[in-house]
C-alpha cells in the first residue's frame, strides 16, 4: 500500500458523530456489508455557504475508513457547488490508486456526501437537522435489514441510501 493510504488507515481524521451537524448522509453496500455516514457543518463565507467541518462513521474495511477520512479533510472550505462536483475518484485520489476491489469505498463516501448535500439543498439555509444516533454495532442488528431502502446506482456498485432510523 502507498504511504498516504497506510497513514490514513493508521490515523483516520474526523471520525465520529457530529451532534451539531447541518446535514447527514448515510449509504451502505449490501454486497460487502460496508456503511458510511457523513456529517457536514456549514458556515457563511463571502456570501456563500461553505463546509466548515465534516466527520464520518464507517462500518467497513480499512480502505473505506481511509477514503472517508481523506474526504472529510478535503471538504473543509469547499462551497456547496464545489462539493457537488467531487466524484469518487477525486475523494480517493490523494491516497493513490486503489485496488480494483476497493473502488467501491470511494463510491460509498461519494454517496454519503451526495445524500448530505441533497439533504442540505432540501432543508434550505435556515433549517437545521438533528443528527441521527450513531451507527449501531454490528452485533445489535443485522446489517442487511438496515439496507432495505431505495437504491442509488454508481456504476456497477449498488449503493443504498439509509434513512436515519435504519441503523
SEPA-325034 format. One line per 3 residues: number of its first residue (from 1); their letters; for each residue x, y, z of N, C-alpha, C. Coordinates in steps of 0.001 Angstrom, whole numbers. Last residue first. Layout:
N
NUM	a	X,Y,Z,X,Y,Z,X,Y,Z | ... .
***
This chain:
167
167	xxx	-30379,2489,11061,-29126,1880,11545,-29302,1119,12816 | -32716,3740,10276,-32441,2389,9768,-31214,1744,10376 | -33231,6363,10892,-33653,5362,11854,-33326,3926,11449 .
164	xxx	-32244,7776,8555,-31623,7897,9880,-32016,6822,10872 | -32062,5550,5716,-32763,6584,6469,-32180,6625,7873 | -29618,5036,3278,-30221,4607,4524,-30902,5778,5184 .
161	xxx	-29173,4114,-35,-29399,5218,890,-30115,4678,2108 | -26799,1958,-1360,-28135,2046,-794,-28212,3203,178 | -25268,1184,-4329,-25132,1963,-3100,-26534,2246,-2607 .
158	xxx	-23908,-1142,-6248,-25225,-798,-5717,-25011,-112,-4381 | -21709,-652,-8912,-21885,-791,-7477,-23289,-378,-7082 | -21285,-22,-11472,-21746,-1380,-11214,-22046,-1611,-9742 .
155	xxx	-22214,3326,-11154,-21511,2344,-11962,-22114,975,-11716 | -24249,3642,-8767,-22970,4280,-9051,-22150,3262,-9825 | -27562,4158,-7871,-26628,3382,-8681,-25400,4217,-8976 .
152	xxx	-29387,3835,-4888,-28721,4723,-5823,-27775,3861,-6624 | -32528,2549,-3674,-31108,2436,-4004,-30661,3510,-4972 | -34594,2698,-776,-34366,2985,-2184,-32871,2988,-2486 .
149	xxx	-33790,0,1548,-34248,1354,1248,-34065,1576,-242 | -32459,-1974,3553,-33646,-2091,2730,-34271,-719,2558 | -30339,-2227,5284,-30072,-1775,3924,-31277,-1907,3005 .
146	xxx	-30889,-3319,7679,-30767,-1867,7647,-30604,-1338,6230 | -30740,-5996,7176,-32065,-5439,7427,-32036,-3918,7386 | -27969,-6346,6885,-28825,-6474,5712,-30212,-5909,5953 .
143	xxx	-26974,-6149,9465,-26742,-5067,8520,-27692,-5152,7342 | -28867,-7065,12255,-28231,-7474,11013,-28130,-6297,10039 | -27927,-5460,15287,-28952,-5800,14314,-28271,-6180,13013 .
140	xxx	-25750,-5611,17054,-27052,-5202,17568,-28189,-5488,16593 | -23284,-6210,15997,-23976,-7286,16693,-25386,-6905,17119 | -22314,-3853,14889,-22661,-4960,14002,-23424,-6074,14703 .
137	xxx	-23954,-1065,16464,-22844,-2015,16398,-23264,-3192,15537 | -25332,1642,14586,-25455,537,15531,-24258,-391,15404 | -24111,4921,14357,-24373,3652,13704,-24405,2542,14750 .
134	xxx	-25670,7330,16545,-24512,6683,15950,-24903,5364,15315 | -28753,8928,15528,-27941,8207,16516,-26744,7586,15821 | -28633,11827,13383,-29164,10558,13836,-28243,9925,14869 .
131	xxx	-28786,15288,14197,-28010,14156,13712,-28629,12863,14220 | -31311,17431,13195,-30686,16728,14312,-29981,15515,13747 | -30796,20290,11184,-31254,18927,11364,-30612,18344,12597 .
128	xxx	-32145,23460,10335,-31088,22653,10937,-31655,21266,11135 | -32840,25970,7882,-33158,24736,8604,-31922,24120,9226 | -32089,28105,6340,-32479,28372,7724,-32678,27097,8537 .
125	xxx	-31459,27098,3759,-30442,27759,4569,-30821,27874,6031 | -32864,23796,3061,-32753,25249,2938,-31773,25833,3939 | -33430,21100,2747,-33756,21739,4021,-33706,23260,3931 .
122	xxx	-32484,20361,260,-33910,20211,547,-34319,20990,1793 | -29751,20813,536,-30498,21529,-501,-31988,21496,-202 | -29168,18982,2580,-28957,20414,2801,-29752,21228,1794 .
119	xxx	-29706,16588,1258,-30480,16957,2441,-30364,18456,2697 | -27718,16674,-654,-29122,16657,-1099,-30025,17071,69 | -25491,16489,987,-25693,17701,187,-27128,17797,-305 .
116	xxx	-25894,13902,2024,-25835,15054,2934,-26079,16352,2158 | -25802,12419,-372,-27009,12406,457,-27031,13586,1420 | -23168,12961,-1210,-24315,13371,-2042,-25602,13421,-1226 .
113	xxx	-21718,11724,888,-21597,13161,643,-22796,13661,-148 | -22477,9069,460,-22807,9706,1741,-22734,11229,1602 | -21384,8706,-2144,-22823,8567,-1896,-23254,9234,-608 .
110	xxx	-18634,8996,-1650,-19320,9943,-2533,-20829,9895,-2290 | -18336,6724,-54,-18069,8045,524,-18742,9116,-326 | -18959,4740,-1966,-19776,4896,-751,-19577,6263,-115 .
107	xxx	-16931,5128,-3841,-18330,5285,-4244,-19232,5473,-3028 | -14652,4487,-2367,-14849,5863,-2818,-16285,6128,-3219 | -15219,1749,-2162,-15059,2560,-953,-15256,4040,-1278 .
104	xxx	-15134,614,-4659,-16454,874,-4078,-16367,1717,-2810 | -12477,45,-5089,-13026,1275,-5679,-14389,1623,-5096 | -11417,-2328,-4286,-11646,-1334,-3239,-12213,-19,-3792 .
101	xxx	-10784,-3928,-6407,-11820,-4423,-5498,-12127,-3462,-4361 | -8658,-2455,-7621,-9998,-2505,-8228,-11098,-2969,-7277 | -6848,-503,-5184,-7037,-1761,-5912,-8454,-1813,-6468 .
98	xxx	-6323,2980,-5836,-6884,1919,-5007,-6966,639,-5832 | -3624,5227,-6182,-4555,4289,-6824,-5018,3201,-5855 | -3703,7756,-3567,-3055,6961,-4603,-4051,5978,-5187 .
95	xxx	-4998,9398,-1884,-4474,8166,-1308,-3678,7345,-2314 | -6066,11459,-3387,-4886,11744,-2557,-4253,10498,-1932 | -8376,10110,-4630,-7128,10382,-5365,-5923,10676,-4466 .
92	xxx	-10832,9893,-3409,-9812,8896,-3057,-8453,9184,-3687 | -12259,12017,-4431,-12221,11833,-2984,-11135,10847,-2552 | -12067,11648,-7185,-11486,12851,-6575,-11283,12645,-5079 .
89	xxx	-13519,9282,-7535,-12081,9284,-7840,-11382,10499,-7232 | -16127,10210,-6841,-15458,9156,-6086,-13949,9181,-6294 | -16204,13780,-7325,-16567,12404,-7663,-15760,11451,-6793 .
86	xxx	-17403,17026,-6774,-16455,15971,-6428,-17025,14596,-6738 | -19406,18867,-7169,-18608,18479,-8330,-17676,17302,-8041 | -20377,19457,-4670,-21233,18688,-5580,-20469,18182,-6798 .
83	xxx	-18335,21082,-3701,-18517,19754,-3120,-19364,18874,-4034 | -18781,23403,-5207,-17519,22666,-5347,-17658,21242,-4817 | -21327,24120,-4226,-21137,23817,-5655,-19854,23018,-5876 .
80	xxx	-20762,24623,-1540,-21682,23539,-1889,-21494,23130,-3347 | -17200,25165,-1227,-18573,25636,-1354,-19461,24441,-1664 | -14788,23987,1122,-15424,23881,-200,-16826,24478,-143 .
77	xxx	-13800,23952,3703,-13626,25173,2922,-14250,25133,1536 | -13272,20508,3735,-13216,21746,4517,-12931,22940,3607 | -12922,18281,2130,-14170,19035,2035,-14131,20375,2759 .
74	xxx	-10558,17005,2824,-10592,17726,1554,-11843,18603,1416 | -11280,15715,5212,-10232,16746,5206,-10345,17620,3955 | -13160,13927,4302,-13573,14941,5274,-12535,16050,5383 .
71	xxx	-11558,12343,2580,-12632,13179,2037,-13044,14268,3015 | -9907,10993,4382,-9313,11912,3412,-10375,12875,2863 | -11893,9452,5706,-11021,10371,6440,-10439,11424,5502 .
68	xxx	-12894,7933,3598,-13781,8857,4313,-12967,9888,5080 | -10589,6456,2949,-11176,7355,1950,-12086,8372,2639 | -10203,5024,5380,-9167,5922,4864,-9739,6920,3858 .
65	xxx	-12550,3511,5532,-12242,4469,6591,-11216,5487,6094 | -12219,1942,3266,-13390,2821,3366,-13150,3894,4421 | -9904,545,4015,-9848,1459,2872,-11032,2419,2900 .
62	xxx	-10736,-1086,6102,-9804,-1,6383,-9743,1001,5241 | -14268,-1710,5666,-12863,-2081,5630,-12000,-848,5893 | -16829,-650,7924,-16271,-1061,6658,-14815,-1412,6793 .
59	xxx	-18778,1504,9101,-18630,73,9295,-18090,-393,7977 | -17941,4779,10013,-17934,3741,8991,-17917,2367,9624 | -18619,8214,10247,-18546,6927,10906,-18588,5896,9800 .
56	xxx	-17228,11554,9958,-17818,10325,9437,-17777,9217,10478 | -17367,15113,9287,-16920,13952,10046,-17650,12732,9502 | -16436,18445,8551,-17052,17195,8102,-16508,16077,8984 .
53	xxx	-16891,21991,8635,-16381,20753,9208,-17113,19579,8588 | -17672,23909,6745,-16764,24293,7819,-16088,23062,8411 | -18441,24399,3520,-18314,23339,4514,-17244,23750,5514 .
50	xxx	-20295,27414,2828,-19131,26542,2661,-19122,25495,3781 | -22399,29556,1128,-22345,28524,2151,-21158,27616,1830 | -21418,32923,448,-21689,31554,15,-21620,30608,1204 .
47	xxx	-20573,35421,1233,-21924,35296,698,-22281,33898,208 | -18035,34906,2329,-18167,35709,1101,-19522,35500,429 | -19372,32262,4015,-18111,32920,3681,-18277,33624,2334 .
44	xxx	-21008,30534,6583,-21143,31519,5507,-19786,32182,5279 | -20862,26990,7122,-20701,28358,7569,-20860,29260,6347 | -21935,23666,8069,-21706,24756,7125,-21499,26080,7830 .
41	xxx	-21095,20353,8531,-21437,21596,9221,-21027,22734,8299 | -22016,16996,7917,-21467,18250,7403,-21977,19414,8244 | -21321,13537,8270,-21933,14733,8819,-21233,15949,8228 .
38	xxx	-21866,10374,6861,-21076,11604,6848,-21918,12759,7373 | -21483,6919,7104,-22349,8054,7443,-21446,9275,7519 | -21263,3888,5391,-20599,5157,5703,-21678,6183,6005 .
35	xxx	-20823,344,5458,-21701,1507,5590,-20843,2721,5902 | -20464,-2919,3969,-19914,-1655,4446,-20998,-584,4522 | -21268,-5315,2831,-21629,-5061,4218,-21102,-3754,4788 .
32	xxx	-21020,-5960,207,-19829,-6158,1046,-20120,-5889,2522 | -23621,-5698,-757,-22773,-6757,-1298,-21554,-7013,-431 | -24825,-3463,324,-25231,-4772,835,-24348,-5914,337 .
29	xxx	-23439,-637,1295,-23303,-1553,184,-23649,-2947,685 | -24884,2513,2251,-24291,1219,2524,-24238,392,1269 | -24983,5882,3508,-25138,4882,2451,-24487,3584,2901 .
26	xxx	-26112,8958,4716,-25724,7591,5047,-25970,6696,3847 | -25580,12307,5694,-25853,11363,4616,-25325,9996,4997 | -26699,15294,7166,-26150,13956,7376,-26524,13091,6178 .
23	xxx	-26238,18713,8131,-26717,17710,7184,-25982,16397,7441 | -25314,20162,10245,-26408,20738,9479,-27015,19722,8519 | -24337,18906,13481,-24285,18897,12017,-25519,19552,11406 .
20	xxx	-23860,18654,16180,-24367,19938,15694,-24364,20038,14168 | -22787,16057,16585,-24144,16376,17049,-24710,17682,16501 | -21136,14023,14716,-21105,15473,14884,-22522,15912,15286 .
17	xxx	-19343,10967,15381,-20599,11704,15236,-20375,13194,15451 | -16200,10143,13800,-17142,10245,14898,-18323,11136,14586 | -13189,11319,12589,-14017,10141,12785,-14927,10372,13982 .
14	xxx	-11196,13078,11698,-12614,13473,11671,-13574,12296,11814 | -8756,10775,10373,-9144,12101,10859,-10664,12246,10808 | -6915,7804,11146,-8033,8473,10470,-8403,9789,11165 .
11	xxx	-4217,6454,11108,-4561,7660,11851,-5714,8400,11165 | -3974,4169,9527,-3439,4151,10892,-3928,5309,11746 | -5130,5016,7133,-5671,3844,7826,-5243,3863,9295 .
8	xxx	-3500,7130,6459,-4926,7390,6669,-5596,6225,7396 | -1058,5745,6139,-1183,6778,7173,-2656,7052,7481 | -1680,4100,3935,-1331,3498,5222,-1472,4504,6362 .
5	xxx	-2074,6104,2029,-3168,5195,2372,-2893,4553,3724 | 464,7236,1920,-683,8052,2354,-1861,7184,2758 | 2095,5029,998,2295,5653,2307,1086,6443,2796 .
2	xx	319,2274,-568,1026,3543,-624,1078,4191,769 | 836,-1192,0,0,0,0,872,1243,0 .
***
